Amino acid sequence: MLEEPAAPSERPTATTSAPVIASVPSEVVASASDWHNVGRRYQSTHTLTAALQRWKESMAPGESAVTETTRSVERFVDLFGDKHVAQITPDDLFDYRDFLTTMPAGISLPAVRASGTTLRDHVERLHAEELKREAEAEKKGVELPTPRRLSPQSVKKDIGGLSAIFSAVLSERWIVTNPADKIPVDGYSKKRKVFPLKPSMMKELFESPLFTGCEGRAGLKRTRVGPYVFQDALYWSFLFGATSGHRLSEVAEALVTDVEEGLGPDGETIVGIFVLDAKNEDSRRVILVHPKLLELGFLDYVRAREKNNATHLFDLPKGGSKKLSEHVNGYLDKMVVDDRRYVFHSLRHEFADRSEVNISVEVSKKIMGHARGRLYGLGAPLHHAAKELEKLDLEFIDWDRLMAAVERAKAK
């Protein structure tokens, strides 16, 4: 605990040295005048793991954010120990950044720990193996591919997770500065270019085995022609992307109870999925379900999930929405275009461009993320948006072919 500030007559003067305060970084208490401003809530007993828990309690982040930020903390702790947050300095964060930028991609920390070693020792061993392979290849005159590393975006996101924790406990006065603030990452840019899928790409996607009949559910079997159609997270994610321009994490983390049915003014069925807004986790937004998806059996899918007492709308792969993103982008790479500028988010850009042709910009924005509220008693705005959605150009999808594939699969 900190000692109470001295009485005014006893406080240090400019000619005396500042008192030593346990665990307060010297750069924080740079002069005697700073000493009494540290405050009694500034404590050294809170560890980074405790700060992670406080962040979860105070910010109530989404599942994917919790998963990614917890991984960041576990990496940091494995490297530097579960330090008191008041003792973590910007130098620690720079060292952490430098380690991540050279760390081979695809390392599982639980697997490393299960092997009885540390992350640092494991990475050093991998680096030694890389050097050995390079030396052998040089002798043979063979050129090896560049070893895979974490992308600048992944490194920035990792540090960003720690920064979010520090920001949360900074507001609680556990610390007086955020040591992860403004840590630069070479190669990182917020303006990473993502291109919208071209019409020919959209057509190729929805003519692929995932929708017209595949060999099986697992791995490459989804990419090969066969008799099966599996209406799961992968299947519906692409269809929602094409018909509503949603963000992948929003639908991926939806609950069965988030799906609601209502009736429009002409007696038509309107279905919406009320999800946590990916840009504002304190609010919810509605994703309208296109009538064509209802024809394909979306409500039948929902009722089957209810019958099985499922909580989430989709069974996600281990790793949650991030892992689903890898599966979705992997399918695009395999079946449409292997170019990192084309990812699932490309469907959102493509939807934005396409919807402006037949739908007003205002309604298009509502469909993509600005329509709020419940279906019941909401009135004209959402019903109008649902009607406008029917005007959307979807000529790149052969709905009859998709329906026939679903019926064939049911008959198997």
N, C-alpha and C positions, 0 to 999 in steps of 0.2 A: 504494500500500500504506500501511497505517497504521503510525505509529511505535510501537515498543514502549513500554508505560507507563513513566514515569519511576520511578526508585527512590523509596521512600517519602519520603526526605528532600527529593527534588526535586519531588514532586507538588505541584500548585497547592493553595494554602490558600484559605480563605474570603476572604482579603484580596487574593488575586491573581486575575487573569482566567484563565478556562479556555483551554487551548491550542486553536488552530484545527485541526480535523480535516477534511481534504478531503472534501467531499460529504456529510458528516453533517449533517442538518437541525438548525438551531439549537434547534428545539423538542424534539429528542431529547436533545441534550447541554445541558440547561438549567442545569446547575451543575457545578462542578468534581467533585463526588462522583459524577456520572454518567459522567465521562469514561472511567475505567478499566473500566467495565462494558460498553462497546460491543463489545469483543472483536476478536480478529484476523481472524475470518471475515467481519466486516462490510466488504464491499468495494464500491467504486464502479464497477467495470468491467463488471458484469453489466447488459446492456440488457433492456428489456421483452421483446424477441423471444427473447433467451436464456432469460429466465424462463419464457416460454411453453413452450419446448422442455423445460425442467427439469420443469415441471408435467406435461407429457405423459409423460415418463419415470417420474416418481415416482408419479403417480396412476393411470396407465393408464386414462384416461377412455374412454367410449364414443364411437362415430363422430360422433353428433350433437353431443355436448358439445364435441368437438374442433373441429368445423365452426363452431359458434356462438362459441366462445371465441376461435378464430383470427380470426374476423371482428371481434370486439371489439378485439383487439390491433391489427389492421390499421387500423381506424378511428382508434384513439387515436394510433397512430404517424403516420398521415397528418395529423392535426391538430396534434400536439405534438412529433413527431419520436420516434425510437427512444431515448428517454431511459434513463439508468441508473436501475435500479429504486430505488436509494438516494436518488435526487434527485426522485422522484415524490412529490408532497405531496397531502394532502387537497384543497387548493385546486384542483389539477389535475383531480381527480376531480369536484369540484363544477362546474368549468368544462365538463368533458366531459358531465356530466349535463345541464347547461343547453343545450348544443349539441344533444344528442340529442332533448330534449323539443320543440325547435322545428324539427327536421329533417323535411322531407317524407318520407312513407313510400314504400317501393318503390325506394329508390336503390341501385344496384349499384355498389360501389366499384371493381371491375375495369373496368366500363364508363366510370366517371368518369376513371380513370387512363388508359384507352385514348384518351380524348378530349384528353389532354394538359393537364388541369387538376387542381386539388386538390379535395378534398371540401369544404373551407371555401368556396372560390371558387364551386364548383358550387351549394352551398346558397344562398349569397348571391344568385346569379343567379336561382335559382328563387323566392326571396323577392321579388326585384324584379319578376319576371313576375307573381307573385300580386298584388302591390300595383297593378300596371298594370291587370290584369283587374278588380280590385275597383273601381278608379276609373272604368273604362269602364262597368262594370255599374251603378254608382251614377248615372252620367249618364243611363243608359237606364231607370233605375228598376227594374232587375232584381236579384233577390237570388240570389247565388251560394251553392252549398253550401260548408260549412266545409272548408277544405283538410285533407287527410288527414295525420296525424302518426303517429309511432310511439306505440303504446299505452304506458301506464305499466308494464304487465307486460313489454313488450319492453325498455324502458329499464332496468328493474330487473334483468332477466336479463342484459343487456349488462354492466352494472356488476358484477353477481354473478360473471360470468365472469372479470373482472379481479381481483375479490376472491379468487376461488379460486386464481389464480396467485400473488397476493401471500401468501396463507396458506401455499402450498406452499414458497415460498422463504423465508418467515419461519421455518419450521421448519428450514431449512438455514442460518439466520443470515446470509442475504444482506442482510436488512433487519431493523430492530428494531421496526417497527410496520406494520400493514396500512393503507395510506392510503385504501383503498376501504371500510373498515369503517364501518357505520352511516351511509351516504350516503342520505338520505331522497329519495323520489320522490313527488311530488304525484299523488294519484289511485290509488296502488298499494295493493293489499290482498291479503294471502295468502288471504283468504276470498272470492275471486271466486266468485260464485254460478253453479254449473252445475246445471241441472235434468236429471233423468232423462227420457228420451224416454217419451212416453205410449204405451199399447198401440195407439192408432189411428195414431200416428206410426211405430211399428215395422211395423205392417201396410202402411202406405203406402210405407215404405222398401223392403220386400222384394217389393212388387208393382211396383216401378219398373223401367224398361227395363234397368238394369244387370243385373238378375237374370232378367227375363222376355224379354229380347231388345231390343237397341238398334241404332241405325243405323250405328255405327262406333266405333272405339276412342278417337279423339281428341276432346278438348274437349266441346262441346255435343252431339256425336253420341252420347255415352254417355247423354244425358238424353232422347233421342228414340227412339220405338218403331221397331224394325227386327228383322232376322233373326239378329243376332249376339250371342253371349255370350263375353266375354273373361274367362277365369278368371285374373286377375292380382292384384296387390297390393290394388287397390281392391276387387275382388270378394271376395277371401278375408278382408280386414280386417273388413268389416262382418259377415260370417258368424262369424268368431271372436269379434267383440265381442258378438254376440247369444248365442253358445253357451258362452263361457268368461269373458267380462268382462275380457279382457286389456287391457294398455296398448299403445297403437299402436306405440310405439318398440320394444317387446320382439319382436313378430313381424316387424316391418319389417326389423330388422337381423339376423334369424336366418339361419343357414347351412343349406345342404342337408343337411350332415352332422349337424345338430342334431335332425333328425327320426328317431325310432326307433320300431320296431314291437315289440310283445310279445304274449304270449298270457295271457289271464285264466284263472282256475281252471276255467271252463267251456269253455275253448277259444276264447273270443271274442278278436277282434283288438283290441288297445289300442294307440293311437298317441299319442305325446307329442312336443312340440317343446321341447327343452331350451335355454332362452334365458338371457342375462344378465339378472339381476333389475334392473329399472329403478331400484329404490330402494337396491340394494346391489350395486355392480358387481363386488364380490369373490366373489359367489355366483351360482349358477344356479338356476333354477326350471323346473318343467315345466308346459307348457300342454297340457292334455288336448284331443285332437281328438274332437269329438262324432261318433258313428256316422253321423249324417245327412250330415256333411261327407265322410265316406268314401264314402257312396253317391253323392254329387255328383262324386266323382272326385278327391279331394284326393291320394290316393296315386298315382294316374295322373299327376297334375300333378308330384308330387315325382320320380317316375321319369323323366319327360320332362326335368326339369331336370338330373338325373344324367346322362342320355344326352347332353345338350348340354354336359356338363362345367361347368355353372354352379356358382359358389361360393356365392352367396347364394340364399336361398329365393325371393326376389322381385327382379325388376328394378325398382329405385326410380327415380323421376324425378331429374333433376339437382338436387342440394340435399338428397338423402337423405330421412330419415324426416320432417324438418320440412316438406319440400316435399310429401311424401305426405300429411301432416296437412292442408296447405292444400287439396289435391285432395279429400280425404275430407270436410272441413268444407264445401268449396265445393259438393260434391254434395248434402250435407244441406241447405244453404241453398237450392239450386235445386229440389230434389225433395220436401223434407219441410217444413222450417220455416226461414225466414230470421230468426233470432233468435240473437244471440251467446251467449245462455244455454244454447243447445242445440248441442253440439259432439260430436265423436266420443267424448269422455270421458263424455258423457251415457249412452252404451250401457253403460259400466261401472257407473254408478249404477243404471241400469235393471236390469241383471243382478243386482246385489246385492239389490235389492228383490224381484225375481221369484224368485230362487233360494231365498229364505227361506221361500217358501210350501211347497215340496215337498222341500227339501233342508235338512239341519241346518246351523246357522250355522257349526259347526266345519268341516264338509266344504266348505261354500260358500267359506269363507276359504281353504281349501287350494286349491280350484280357481282362485280369483282371484289366488293368489300365494304361498301358504305351503306348497305341496307341493314337497318337495325330493328329490333323489336320482335314481338310474337306475331304469329300468323292470325291468331284469333283476335278479332276486334281491331286489327291494324288499319283496316280501311283500304282506300284506293291505291296508295303508293306501291305496296308490294304486289298487289294483284296486277297493277299496270306493268310492273317489271316482269312478272311471270308471262304476261301476254307478249311483251316485247321480246322476251327470250325465245319465243316460238318463231320469231322472224329471223333468227340467226341462221346464217348460211352454213350448212353442214353437208354440202354436196360431196365432200371427200370421204364420207362414210356411207357404205352400202348397208343400210339398216336391215334390209331384207336378208342379206347374206349373214349378218351377225345374228339375226333372229333364227334363221335356219340352222346355224351352227349350235345355238343354245338348245333348240328342239332336238337335234340329233344327239347331243350329249346327254340330254335327259332320257332319251330312249335307250341308251347303252345299258 
